[in-house]
Amino acid sequence: MKVAKFGGSSLASATQIKKVANIVNADPERRIVVVSAPGKRSKDDVKVTDLLIACAEHYLTFKEAKDELERIIERFRLITEELELDSKTLEEITQDLNKRLYETDTSNRDRFLDVMKSAGEDNCARVVSSYLQKLGVKARYMNPKEAGLIVSDEPGNARILPESYETLAKLRDYEEILVFPGFFGYSKEGEIVTFSRGGSDITGSIVAAAVKADLYENFTDVDSVYVANPNIIDQPKEIKELTYREMRELSYAGFSVFHDEALIPAFRAGIPVCIKNTNNPLAKGTMIVAERKENNDNPVVGIASDKGFCSIYVSKYLMNREVGFGRRLLQILEEDGVSYEHLPSGIDDISVIMREDQLNEEIEQRVVEHIKQILKVDHIDVQHGLALIMVVGEGMSKTVGMAHRVTKALADAFVNIEMINQGSSEVSMMFGVKEQDVDRAVQAIYKEFFN
């Protein structure tokens, strides 16, 4: 049994949905189909989810959003007409959208946004199931509430509740192909609650884990995962096989194929994942597995980078002798709701690396003052405009001279390293550089290991 998830680009138009139907029909093992909302049809187009958010925001501000709602209906009208579905499908979608917009309580802004945002996936699932039925396929739209996808009541950041897996396991028993909307579940009180970014990937992973699928296929618009960002490296090499740990490290540091939390349910259930291309379904794609089967001569699997970081550098003589110093430092950050990403340290100094968007001017000033007052440090410095580069590979821990090769490549490219940190798992090495140097740095590391 396979669970197949299709992303927004795979469902952006009637033409794409026809490709999806062909893929589903080509393999009888594809029993459950998880869908995103229709995405962009071209580079300058707008995703349906973004249209829904704009519609909700406009209604919250002006108590009216007729034009915004019509734009969404028009997207579904084009799709349903080109698929030659009967008018009933569009009527149901129109009624659903009107009900969500005009009959939902707007006193809780976040809950109202969740109701509106989830309409893209929900109605796309109805369209795909209707089209499969039109082709003579035994298919059925499956609402997450009916399926038993119960989540925590945290609007925009839902987490699956453990008891859901037992209920969702019954999806195996259906004879029809089930078309399941991604991105949202229901609270115990019956309220719609959405996952965080990459929510449809999370749904697909949850469903695959619950039904104990043999394979979780994630269809997108690329043939495979690439060694590095194609916007930085011209025609980078494809990755044939990745481990879960490698994928998580790469996703964290900017790989856009998956949100870094999306694979956790599949990972815990030990279900292999295959990234495939809706526009080229015969391509082998990239397999994500618990342990790599193929021997890889290259210790590096991928290189990822992400901007938008800053660091707080703290220095104090004999810091290593001061019991509780690190705990008190992190407590100061915790009191202002700031989380950290990395914590490289020495005998007398420590750096706390965090996402820059957590530190506005007021919070930064308060944190710095508290560190000075409470910890009596000798020196403190806040550095902005940092980018992190992750060099990832399970084979790195067994390879002599890895750090030397990376640092030499960066030195030859005249890139100054602001910090280095190796994860305790030894699957990755992190390098901090200035944002303006990050593309040049990635190109230098790629050249060292893949050219």
Residue, then its C-alpha position, 0 to 999 in steps of 0.5 A: m500500500k502506498v500513500a501519495k501526496f501531491g503538492g500545490s504545483s501538482l494541482a495548480s490547474a486542470t492539466q496538472i490534476k489530469k496528470v495526478a489522476n494518471i499517476v494514481n491510476a497507473d499503480p493500484e497500490r496507491r490507495i490514499v491520495v493526500v492533496s495540497a491546495p492549488g498552487k501557482r500556475s506560473k511564476d507570477d501567479v498566486k497560490v489559492t492559500d494566499l488568496l484565502i488568507a488575503c480574503a480572510e484578512h480583508y473581511l476582518t478589516f472591512k467586514e466585506a470581501k466579495d471581490e476577494l472571494e470571487r477570485i478564489i471561486e474563479r480559480f476553482r471554476l476554471i479547474t472544474e470547467e476544464l475537467e468537465l465536471d458537472s456544475k454541482t461540484l462548483e456549487e458545493i465549493t461556492q457554498d462551502l466558501n461562502k459559509r466559511l467566510y460569512e458564517t464563521d465567528t470572527s471574534n477569534r482571529d486565528r481560528f477564523l484564519d484556520v477555517m479560511k486557509s483550510a478551504g484550499e485543500d478541502n475543496c481541492a480534495r473534492v475536485v480530485s475525487s470528483y474527477l477520479q469518479k468521472l473517469g470511472v475510478k472508485a474514489r471517495y473524498m475523506n474528511p479528516k474529521e470522519a477519518g479521525l485526524i484529531v489534533s491539539d487546539e493550537p491554531g496554525n500550529a496543530r500537533i497530532l494527538p497520539e490516539s488519532y493513529e489508531t482511528l486513522a489506521k482504519l483507512r486501510d479497510y476502505e475499498e475506494i481510493l481515498v482523497f484526503p485533504g492535507f494541512f488541517g485536522y480537528s480539535k477534540e471540540g470539533e474545530i478546524v485547526t491547521f498545521s504549521r508550514g508544510g502542513s500537507d506534507i505533515t498530513g501525508s506523513i501522519v496518514a502513511a504512518a497510521v496505515k503502515a504504508d509500504l511507501y510514502e510518495n511525495f510528488t512535487d515539481v522536481d525529479s529529485v532532491y538536489v545536492a544544493n540549491p539550483n538557484i545557487i549552483d547551476q545544474p547541481k547533482e541529484i541525490k538518489e538516496l538520503t537518510y532521515r537524519e540527513m534530510r532533517e538536517l538539510s530541511y532545517a538549513g533551508f532545503s525547501v523540499f520538506h519542512d523539517e518537521a514533516l517527516i517525523p511521523a514516517f520516520r518514527a514508523g520506519i516508512p521509506v519516503c520517495i520524492k517524485n515529479t508529477n511532470n515526470p513520474l517515471a523518474k526514479g526520484t530520491m529515496i529517504v530511508a532509515e539506513r542507506k543501502e547504497n555505498n556512497d563514496n562521497p562523505v557529503v550528501g548535501i549542502a544547505s544554506d539559510k539566511g536571517f540569523c544573528s548571534i549573541y557572543v558572551s565572554k567571561y574569564l573562568m566561565n567554565r568554573e561558574v556552575g549554572f552559567g549556561r542555564r542562566l544565560l538561556q533563562i534570560l532568553e527564555e524570559d523574553g520568549v527567544s529560542y536558540e538554534h546553536l550554542p558553540s562555546g569555548i572555555d571563556d566564551i559562548s555564542v548563542i545563535m538564533r533566528e534574527d526575527q526573534l530580536n527586535e530592538e527592544i528585546e535585544q536591548r533588554v536581553v543584553e542588559h540582563i546578561k550584563q547585570i545578572l551574569k557580570v560578563d566581561h564582553i558581549d556583542v550582538q552580530h546581525g546578518l549571519a547565514l548558516i551553511m550545513v554540510v551534511g552526510e552520514g559518512m562524514s564522521k568516518t572521514v579524516g580531514m572533513a573540516h580542513r577541506v571545507t575551511k580550505a575551500l572557503a579560504d580559497a573563495f575569500v569567505n571569512i568563517e564567523m563560527i563553526n559547530q559540529g553536531s554531536s550526531e556527526v551527521s553535519m557541520m555548521f558554518g556561519v558566514k556573512e549573508q553577503d558571502v553565503d552563495r559564494a561559500v556554497q559554490a566553493i564547498y560544492k566545487e570541493f566535494f562534487n566537481 
